[in-house]
């Protein structure tokens, strides 16, 4: 790995984590509701008097401790997430005044939500490990076999209820966050993703230490694939971003796919067209695997 690429990855990670904390502070100061994990941090802060930023750090450490029985290994980005998001959120709370006018509250919350989506793309794009909450979600998915959306919903509903009973701010902003953060992140994740070259054997161990592990269930290409061919994902709020190796493997499959558009030898060459969005292409490949995967496994058997 070149030193320039490593500096770029770490630099983008740090900027993303700093902006993530500022985005949280914007939504907290809006006062119309925050995300489930921030509702929990608010509730604990109200009951104990501990500053919100420090509670965010403590919650991150507690969540990271649950990685141990799930056999997950944190990456550099995971550790820095636990350490840096809380202080940057506390700095934002110190700089940003509380809003009471409705128009200002809506504007502040919308700004925080957009900034959070950008920050998510920035800190996940370098592929240096997911946040502690994301790793908990994927770890439970891998151990229980439950769908990602079901695990995520169970976790966030639980922390939301606990935070609400402790006095956290649940409002229209909480609902808006749940509905909009996914679509917004689907735009920023591919935009800020850093394409990494295949690591040399000498760099493979270092890359493993930097990324950590975020376990995923069976790959989208079906059961029976070797460990070296397994699909790996970065996850944020249920969005799956494919690794470079998986993207290259899928490019090979495009021509034979009945669902994903590819070259057709019996037709005239198609006119140049705008490349499809990454999120739509991943969804099409997923559907293709689900429809054709069973037939391929049957033929091999």
N, C-alpha and C positions, 0 to 999 in steps of 0.2 A: 504494500500500500504506500502510495506516495505521501510525503509529509504534507504537501499542499492539500490533498484530498482529506486527510485526517483533520487538518486545521479547519477546513471548510465545514466538515461534518460537525465538529465540536462547536465551532462558532455559531452555526445555524441552530444547533440544539440549545445553546445558552440564550440566544435571542428569543427563540420560541418559548422557553420556560419563563423568561422575564415577562414577555408580553402576555403569557397565559395568566400570570398572577395579576397583572394590571387589568386584564379583561374581567377576572373574578371581582376585583374591587369596583369596577364600573357597574357591574350588575348588582352588587351588594348596595352601593350608594343609590342606585335607582329606586330601591325599596318596593318593588312590585313582585318580588319572588326571585328565587335563585335555583340553581341546579340541586338535585337531591343531596349530593355529597356536601355542598356548601350549606344547605339547610342543616345538616348534621353538625357541621363545624360551627355554625351560628348558634345552634342550640347549646352545644357544649360550652361555647364561649360565654353565653348569657348565664348559664348555671354556675360556672366556675370562676368567672372573671378573668380567665386567661385570654390574652389577645387572640383575635381571629387568626392571624397569620401563624402564630405558634400552634394553635389547635390544628390548623391544616397540616403542619409538619408532623404533629403527634399522630393524627389519624393516618397519614401516609405511612408512618413507621409501623403502626399496628397492622395495617393492611399488608405491608411488606412481610410482617412476621407470619402471616397466613400462607405465604409462598413456600415456607419450609415443609409443611406436610404435603403440599402439592408438588414438591420436587421441582420447583421453578428456580432458575438462577437469574438474579437481576443483572442487567447490563449497566453500562455507564450512564445511559440516559435515565434509567430507573432510579438510580441512587441520586443523581442530580435533581430529578423531579421531586423527590422527597425533601431534599435540602433547600431548594431555591424557590419553589412556587410560593410557599408560605411567606418568606420575607418580601418578595416582590408584591404579593397581595397586600401585606401590611403597609408597604410603602405607598401603594395606590390608595389605600384607605386614608392615609395621612394627608395625601395631596388632593384628593377629590372630595368636595363637600357633599353632604347629604342633600338630596333633592326632594322637594315637596310639591312642586307644580307637576300636574299630570303630563303635560307635553314634554317637560324636561326629563321626567322619569322614563317615559317611553323612548325618547331619543338616547338617553344614557344607556338604557338596557340594550337597545338595538345596536349601539356602538360596541358595547361589551360583547354581545353575542357574535357579531361579525369578527371582532378582534380575536375572540377565543377560537373561532374556526381557523383563522389565519395562523394563530399560534400553534394550534394542533398540527396543522400541516408542516409547520417549521420544525417542531420538535420530534415528530414521528418520521419526517422525510429522511433524516440522516441514518435511520435504521441502527440506532445505538441502544435499543431496548425500549419496551413500552412503559407507560406509567404504572405505578403499583396497582391502581384500581383495574386497569385494563388486563394486567397479568393475572389478577385474581379471577377475573371473568373467564379468560381463556383457560386458566388452570382448572377451574371447576368444570368447565365444558369438557376438557380432556378427560378428567377423572370420572365424571358422572355420565357422559354421553348425551347430556341434554343439549338442545339447540342453543346457539349463542344468544338469540333473542330472549329465550326463556330464562337463562341464567342471568343475563343482564337485568331483565325486568324484575326478577326476584330480589337481586341485590339492591337495586336502586329503590324499589318500593319499601324494602325493609329499612334502609337508612333514612329514607324520606319520612316514614312514620315515626321513627325514633327521634329524628331531628325536630319534627313538628311538635311532638309531645314535650320536648325540651325547650320549645319557644322559638325555633327557627322560622324564618319568613317563607311561608308557602303562599303563592299567589298566582296571578295570571302569567307572570314571568316564568314560573316553574313549568307550566304547561307549554308556553312558547318555546322554552329551552328544549323540552322533550321532543317537540314536533319539528323544530327547525335546525337543530344542531347537526343532525345526520345529513340532510341534504346539503348544508353549507360545507361540512367537512368533506363530502364527496367531491366538491369542487377544488378544495385546497390541498387535499392529500396527493392527488396525482401531480398537481402543479409544482409542489415543493419537494416531491420525491427525488432523491439523488440516486442516479443509476450507478451502481457499483460494478467494477470489473470482477471477473472470477478471481478470488484470492489465490496467490501462489501458495504452494504447500508450506513455505516458511511463514506466511502471514495468516494461515488458517487459524492457528491457535490464538493469535492476537485478536483476530476478528471475532472469534467465539467469546473471548473475554469481554470485548466491547459491547457485543449485542446481547449477551446473556441468552436465556431461553424463554420463550413464551409458547408453551405447548398448545398444539392444535389437535383436534381429533383427526380421523382419517382424512387424507387429502381428497380434494375434489375430483381427482382422476380415478377414484375408486379404491376399494380395498385391494391388498396384495402388492402394492408398489413397495419397492425397497426403501429403506430409511434414507438413502442418499437422494432419492427422487421425490421425497415428500414435499408437499406444498407448504410454504411458510408464509405467514401473514403478519402485517402490522395491523393492530386493531384499535379503533377508537369509536366508541358509541355504536358498535355493531357493524362498522364499515370494514370490509376486508380489502387490503391492498396487497397484491401479489408480489412475490419476490421476482428478481430478474430471471432466475433460472426457470421458474414456472412460466413466466411470460414468454421466454424463448421456446419452451416445450409446447405451449399453446399455439405459437405461430406455425409450428410444424403440422399441427392438427387442422388448421383452418381449411385447407383444400379439400379434405375428406369429409368435412362436417356438413350435415344436411341443414343445419340451422344457422351457422355462422357464415356470413357471406364470404366467398372466396372465388378464385378463378374458375370459370365454367368453360371447358374445352369446346362445347357445342354451340357456344354463343359468340357474338362479336365482342371485341374488347369493350369493356364498359368505359363510359366517359369518366374523366378524373372527377373525384368527389371529395368532399371534406371528410377527413378521418373521423370515425365515430368517437364519442366520448369514452374515456377509459372505463367509467362506471358502467356504461351500457355494454361495452365489449365483455367485461368480466361477467355481467349478468347473463349475456348470451352464451358464453362458454360454460357457465354453471348449469344453465338449462340444457345445453347440449350434452354435458356429462351425465346429467340425470336421465335424459331420454335414451342415449345410446350406450351408456356405460354397462347396463345389464346385458345388452346384446353382445358386447365385446367380451365380457367375462364368460358368457355362455359359450361363445365360439372357442375361446381358449381352453375351457374345460372339455 
